[in-house]
């Protein structure tokens, strides 16, 4: 029982010969290599197979492109409106006693 708990081998237990140990190590290495190669082959097959959701991805990309284009068009419209506006020089005359402005056009151009 103490051998099981301590994980120490018994002295009277038969030991493996070095040649058997080397053969088992080589066998384990070959098995590991073949397992890795099979895993790589499976991954390559899955990658080449593609996704069943590719059309959804393309649709989402198309929608995002459209929304970006819409935002850019709106920005261009605002920019065009701002460029179409022009400044007018006017001289504002104000009477502080009667709160008189010289013209309603000047008043509107100052406010707007």
Order of alpha helices (4+ residues) and beta strands (2+ residues): alpha-alpha-alpha-beta-beta-alpha
